[in-house]
Amino acid sequence: MHSSEDRIRAVELYYQYGKKASVVVMELGYPSTNHLGRWVQIYE
């Protein structure tokens, strides 16, 4: 399970990288692209 800080970091990177989930996953090593999509929906 990832902390809320981890989730926020991933979502911030998602927007920094032009909404490219696969790039975020490659850089961080987590989450899956599906999970990142859910996190983005939660934090919007």
PyMOL Python script that loads the backbone (N, CA, C, O; Angstrom):
from pymol import cmd

cmd.read_pdbstr("""\
ATOM      1  N   MET A   1       0.846  -1.177   0.000  1.00  0.00           N
ATOM      2  CA  MET A   1       0.000   0.000   0.000  1.00  0.00           C
ATOM      3  C   MET A   1       0.894   1.243   0.000  1.00  0.00           C
ATOM      4  O   MET A   1       1.945   1.273   0.640  1.00  0.00           O
ATOM      5  N   HIS A   2       0.461   2.237  -0.714  1.00  0.00           N
ATOM      6  CA  HIS A   2       1.248   3.461  -0.853  1.00  0.00           C
ATOM      7  C   HIS A   2       0.662   4.562   0.026  1.00  0.00           C
ATOM      8  O   HIS A   2      -0.553   4.662   0.196  1.00  0.00           O
ATOM      9  N   SER A   3       1.542   5.376   0.573  1.00  0.00           N
ATOM     10  CA  SER A   3       1.105   6.486   1.423  1.00  0.00           C
ATOM     11  C   SER A   3       0.437   7.562   0.567  1.00  0.00           C
ATOM     12  O   SER A   3       0.555   7.576  -0.659  1.00  0.00           O
ATOM     13  N   SER A   4      -0.257   8.449   1.245  1.00  0.00           N
ATOM     14  CA  SER A   4      -0.899   9.538   0.503  1.00  0.00           C
ATOM     15  C   SER A   4       0.147  10.428  -0.165  1.00  0.00           C
ATOM     16  O   SER A   4      -0.107  10.995  -1.227  1.00  0.00           O
ATOM     17  N   GLU A   5       1.329  10.553   0.460  1.00  0.00           N
ATOM     18  CA  GLU A   5       2.407  11.339  -0.147  1.00  0.00           C
ATOM     19  C   GLU A   5       2.880  10.700  -1.455  1.00  0.00           C
ATOM     20  O   GLU A   5       3.141  11.397  -2.435  1.00  0.00           O
ATOM     21  N   ASP A   6       2.989   9.365  -1.459  1.00  0.00           N
ATOM     22  CA  ASP A   6       3.380   8.645  -2.677  1.00  0.00           C
ATOM     23  C   ASP A   6       2.355   8.865  -3.782  1.00  0.00           C
ATOM     24  O   ASP A   6       2.710   9.069  -4.943  1.00  0.00           O
ATOM     25  N   ARG A   7       1.097   8.822  -3.412  1.00  0.00           N
ATOM     26  CA  ARG A   7       0.028   8.997  -4.398  1.00  0.00           C
ATOM     27  C   ARG A   7       0.044  10.401  -4.980  1.00  0.00           C
ATOM     28  O   ARG A   7      -0.085  10.583  -6.191  1.00  0.00           O
ATOM     29  N   ILE A   8       0.203  11.386  -4.115  1.00  0.00           N
ATOM     30  CA  ILE A   8       0.243  12.776  -4.580  1.00  0.00           C
ATOM     31  C   ILE A   8       1.441  12.993  -5.494  1.00  0.00           C
ATOM     32  O   ILE A   8       1.327  13.650  -6.529  1.00  0.00           O
ATOM     33  N   ARG A   9       2.578  12.446  -5.117  1.00  0.00           N
ATOM     34  CA  ARG A   9       3.780  12.582  -5.960  1.00  0.00           C
ATOM     35  C   ARG A   9       3.529  11.997  -7.351  1.00  0.00           C
ATOM     36  O   ARG A   9       3.887  12.606  -8.359  1.00  0.00           O
ATOM     37  N   ALA A  10       2.915  10.820  -7.399  1.00  0.00           N
ATOM     38  CA  ALA A  10       2.640  10.176  -8.681  1.00  0.00           C
ATOM     39  C   ALA A  10       1.680  11.008  -9.522  1.00  0.00           C
ATOM     40  O   ALA A  10       1.877  11.154 -10.728  1.00  0.00           O
ATOM     41  N   VAL A  11       0.652  11.548  -8.899  1.00  0.00           N
ATOM     42  CA  VAL A  11      -0.325  12.364  -9.632  1.00  0.00           C
ATOM     43  C   VAL A  11       0.325  13.650 -10.141  1.00  0.00           C
ATOM     44  O   VAL A  11       0.072  14.070 -11.270  1.00  0.00           O
ATOM     45  N   GLU A  12       1.157  14.270  -9.316  1.00  0.00           N
ATOM     46  CA  GLU A  12       1.853  15.485  -9.759  1.00  0.00           C
ATOM     47  C   GLU A  12       2.757  15.196 -10.956  1.00  0.00           C
ATOM     48  O   GLU A  12       2.794  15.970 -11.912  1.00  0.00           O
ATOM     49  N   LEU A  13       3.484  14.082 -10.900  1.00  0.00           N
ATOM     50  CA  LEU A  13       4.342  13.714 -12.029  1.00  0.00           C
ATOM     51  C   LEU A  13       3.515  13.422 -13.277  1.00  0.00           C
ATOM     52  O   LEU A  13       3.929  13.742 -14.391  1.00  0.00           O
ATOM     53  N   TYR A  14       2.362  12.822 -13.089  1.00  0.00           N
ATOM     54  CA  TYR A  14       1.460  12.526 -14.203  1.00  0.00           C
ATOM     55  C   TYR A  14       1.156  13.807 -14.988  1.00  0.00           C
ATOM     56  O   TYR A  14       1.192  13.809 -16.219  1.00  0.00           O
ATOM     57  N   TYR A  15       0.857  14.889 -14.272  1.00  0.00           N
ATOM     58  CA  TYR A  15       0.574  16.157 -14.947  1.00  0.00           C
ATOM     59  C   TYR A  15       1.844  16.798 -15.498  1.00  0.00           C
ATOM     60  O   TYR A  15       1.815  17.398 -16.572  1.00  0.00           O
ATOM     61  N   GLN A  16       2.949  16.680 -14.781  1.00  0.00           N
ATOM     62  CA  GLN A  16       4.216  17.243 -15.267  1.00  0.00           C
ATOM     63  C   GLN A  16       4.651  16.585 -16.567  1.00  0.00           C
ATOM     64  O   GLN A  16       5.225  17.243 -17.435  1.00  0.00           O
ATOM     65  N   TYR A  17       4.385  15.304 -16.706  1.00  0.00           N
ATOM     66  CA  TYR A  17       4.805  14.562 -17.893  1.00  0.00           C
ATOM     67  C   TYR A  17       3.735  14.544 -18.982  1.00  0.00           C
ATOM     68  O   TYR A  17       3.757  13.687 -19.866  1.00  0.00           O
ATOM     69  N   GLY A  18       2.819  15.472 -18.917  1.00  0.00           N
ATOM     70  CA  GLY A  18       1.828  15.590 -19.979  1.00  0.00           C
ATOM     71  C   GLY A  18       0.821  14.463 -19.996  1.00  0.00           C
ATOM     72  O   GLY A  18       0.401  14.016 -21.063  1.00  0.00           O
ATOM     73  N   LYS A  19       0.433  14.003 -18.828  1.00  0.00           N
ATOM     74  CA  LYS A  19      -0.579  12.958 -18.656  1.00  0.00           C
ATOM     75  C   LYS A  19      -0.154  11.634 -19.284  1.00  0.00           C
ATOM     76  O   LYS A  19      -0.970  10.936 -19.885  1.00  0.00           O
ATOM     77  N   LYS A  20       1.115  11.296 -19.142  1.00  0.00           N
ATOM     78  CA  LYS A  20       1.642  10.033 -19.666  1.00  0.00           C
ATOM     79  C   LYS A  20       1.903   9.085 -18.500  1.00  0.00           C
ATOM     80  O   LYS A  20       2.967   9.115 -17.882  1.00  0.00           O
ATOM     81  N   ALA A  21       0.913   8.248 -18.213  1.00  0.00           N
ATOM     82  CA  ALA A  21       0.982   7.361 -17.053  1.00  0.00           C
ATOM     83  C   ALA A  21       2.149   6.391 -17.137  1.00  0.00           C
ATOM     84  O   ALA A  21       2.791   6.109 -16.125  1.00  0.00           O
ATOM     85  N   SER A  22       2.430   5.883 -18.310  1.00  0.00           N
ATOM     86  CA  SER A  22       3.503   4.892 -18.440  1.00  0.00           C
ATOM     87  C   SER A  22       4.861   5.476 -18.064  1.00  0.00           C
ATOM     88  O   SER A  22       5.709   4.765 -17.526  1.00  0.00           O
ATOM     89  N   VAL A  23       5.078   6.758 -18.340  1.00  0.00           N
ATOM     90  CA  VAL A  23       6.344   7.411 -17.990  1.00  0.00           C
ATOM     91  C   VAL A  23       6.470   7.514 -16.471  1.00  0.00           C
ATOM     92  O   VAL A  23       7.547   7.288 -15.919  1.00  0.00           O
ATOM     93  N   VAL A  24       5.382   7.852 -15.802  1.00  0.00           N
ATOM     94  CA  VAL A  24       5.391   7.950 -14.339  1.00  0.00           C
ATOM     95  C   VAL A  24       5.699   6.591 -13.727  1.00  0.00           C
ATOM     96  O   VAL A  24       6.517   6.494 -12.812  1.00  0.00           O
ATOM     97  N   VAL A  25       5.059   5.556 -14.216  1.00  0.00           N
ATOM     98  CA  VAL A  25       5.270   4.209 -13.687  1.00  0.00           C
ATOM     99  C   VAL A  25       6.712   3.774 -13.906  1.00  0.00           C
ATOM    100  O   VAL A  25       7.309   3.156 -13.024  1.00  0.00           O
ATOM    101  N   MET A  26       7.278   4.084 -15.059  1.00  0.00           N
ATOM    102  CA  MET A  26       8.677   3.712 -15.318  1.00  0.00           C
ATOM    103  C   MET A  26       9.623   4.450 -14.374  1.00  0.00           C
ATOM    104  O   MET A  26      10.591   3.865 -13.890  1.00  0.00           O
ATOM    105  N   GLU A  27       9.353   5.723 -14.110  1.00  0.00           N
ATOM    106  CA  GLU A  27      10.248   6.499 -13.250  1.00  0.00           C
ATOM    107  C   GLU A  27      10.146   6.078 -11.787  1.00  0.00           C
ATOM    108  O   GLU A  27      11.164   5.901 -11.118  1.00  0.00           O
ATOM    109  N   LEU A  28       8.922   5.918 -11.290  1.00  0.00           N
ATOM    110  CA  LEU A  28       8.734   5.636  -9.871  1.00  0.00           C
ATOM    111  C   LEU A  28       8.807   4.146  -9.537  1.00  0.00           C
ATOM    112  O   LEU A  28       9.196   3.770  -8.432  1.00  0.00           O
ATOM    113  N   GLY A  29       8.434   3.309 -10.491  1.00  0.00           N
ATOM    114  CA  GLY A  29       8.373   1.877 -10.211  1.00  0.00           C
ATOM    115  C   GLY A  29       7.050   1.469  -9.580  1.00  0.00           C
ATOM    116  O   GLY A  29       6.858   0.308  -9.219  1.00  0.00           O
ATOM    117  N   TYR A  30       6.168   2.398  -9.454  1.00  0.00           N
ATOM    118  CA  TYR A  30       4.824   2.153  -8.933  1.00  0.00           C
ATOM    119  C   TYR A  30       3.944   3.248  -9.480  1.00  0.00           C
ATOM    120  O   TYR A  30       4.501   4.203 -10.020  1.00  0.00           O
ATOM    121  N   PRO A  31       2.686   3.216  -9.402  1.00  0.00           N
ATOM    122  CA  PRO A  31       1.800   2.071  -9.308  1.00  0.00           C
ATOM    123  C   PRO A  31       1.635   1.482 -10.696  1.00  0.00           C
ATOM    124  O   PRO A  31       2.440   1.761 -11.585  1.00  0.00           O
ATOM    125  N   SER A  32       0.615   0.680 -10.896  1.00  0.00           N
ATOM    126  CA  SER A  32       0.291   0.271 -12.261  1.00  0.00           C
ATOM    127  C   SER A  32      -0.393   1.460 -12.932  1.00  0.00           C
ATOM    128  O   SER A  32      -0.845   2.388 -12.261  1.00  0.00           O
ATOM    129  N   THR A  33      -0.462   1.422 -14.239  1.00  0.00           N
ATOM    130  CA  THR A  33      -1.126   2.532 -14.938  1.00  0.00           C
ATOM    131  C   THR A  33      -2.601   2.607 -14.547  1.00  0.00           C
ATOM    132  O   THR A  33      -3.170   3.697 -14.491  1.00  0.00           O
ATOM    133  N   ASN A  34      -3.222   1.465 -14.279  1.00  0.00           N
ATOM    134  CA  ASN A  34      -4.629   1.465 -13.856  1.00  0.00           C
ATOM    135  C   ASN A  34      -4.799   2.151 -12.504  1.00  0.00           C
ATOM    136  O   ASN A  34      -5.709   2.960 -12.323  1.00  0.00           O
ATOM    137  N   HIS A  35      -3.924   1.826 -11.561  1.00  0.00           N
ATOM    138  CA  HIS A  35      -4.009   2.459 -10.244  1.00  0.00           C
ATOM    139  C   HIS A  35      -3.754   3.962 -10.343  1.00  0.00           C
ATOM    140  O   HIS A  35      -4.431   4.755  -9.689  1.00  0.00           O
ATOM    141  N   LEU A  36      -2.795   4.341 -11.147  1.00  0.00           N
ATOM    142  CA  LEU A  36      -2.513   5.766 -11.304  1.00  0.00           C
ATOM    143  C   LEU A  36      -3.738   6.488 -11.851  1.00  0.00           C
ATOM    144  O   LEU A  36      -4.054   7.594 -11.414  1.00  0.00           O
ATOM    145  N   GLY A  37      -4.417   5.878 -12.787  1.00  0.00           N
ATOM    146  CA  GLY A  37      -5.644   6.471 -13.322  1.00  0.00           C
ATOM    147  C   GLY A  37      -6.689   6.690 -12.246  1.00  0.00           C
ATOM    148  O   GLY A  37      -7.372   7.714 -12.235  1.00  0.00           O
ATOM    149  N   ARG A  38      -6.814   5.730 -11.341  1.00  0.00           N
ATOM    150  CA  ARG A  38      -7.763   5.874 -10.228  1.00  0.00           C
ATOM    151  C   ARG A  38      -7.336   7.002  -9.297  1.00  0.00           C
ATOM    152  O   ARG A  38      -8.165   7.795  -8.850  1.00  0.00           O
ATOM    153  N   TRP A  39      -6.028   7.070  -9.005  1.00  0.00           N
ATOM    154  CA  TRP A  39      -5.527   8.122  -8.119  1.00  0.00           C
ATOM    155  C   TRP A  39      -5.779   9.491  -8.721  1.00  0.00           C
ATOM    156  O   TRP A  39      -6.144  10.426  -8.008  1.00  0.00           O
ATOM    157  N   VAL A  40      -5.589   9.616 -10.027  1.00  0.00           N
ATOM    158  CA  VAL A  40      -5.828  10.898 -10.698  1.00  0.00           C
ATOM    159  C   VAL A  40      -7.295  11.288 -10.546  1.00  0.00           C
ATOM    160  O   VAL A  40      -7.601  12.448 -10.273  1.00  0.00           O
ATOM    161  N   GLN A  41      -8.197  10.337 -10.719  1.00  0.00           N
ATOM    162  CA  GLN A  41      -9.626  10.628 -10.576  1.00  0.00           C
ATOM    163  C   GLN A  41      -9.954  11.087  -9.160  1.00  0.00           C
ATOM    164  O   GLN A  41     -10.765  11.994  -8.969  1.00  0.00           O
ATOM    165  N   ILE A  42      -9.326  10.464  -8.170  1.00  0.00           N
ATOM    166  CA  ILE A  42      -9.578  10.823  -6.775  1.00  0.00           C
ATOM    167  C   ILE A  42      -9.100  12.240  -6.485  1.00  0.00           C
ATOM    168  O   ILE A  42      -9.785  13.003  -5.804  1.00  0.00           O
ATOM    169  N   TYR A  43      -7.928  12.591  -6.998  1.00  0.00           N
ATOM    170  CA  TYR A  43      -7.322  13.877  -6.665  1.00  0.00           C
ATOM    171  C   TYR A  43      -7.772  15.026  -7.553  1.00  0.00           C
ATOM    172  O   TYR A  43      -7.358  16.165  -7.338  1.00  0.00           O
ATOM    173  N   GLU A  44      -8.610  14.753  -8.543  1.00  0.00           N
ATOM    174  CA  GLU A  44      -9.095  15.842  -9.409  1.00  0.00           C
ATOM    175  C   GLU A  44     -10.185  16.641  -8.733  1.00  0.00           C
ATOM    176  O   GLU A  44     -10.706  17.592  -9.317  1.00  0.00           O
TER     177      GLU A  44
END
""", "prot")
cmd.dss("prot")
cmd.show_as("cartoon", "prot")
cmd.util.cbc("prot")
cmd.orient("prot")
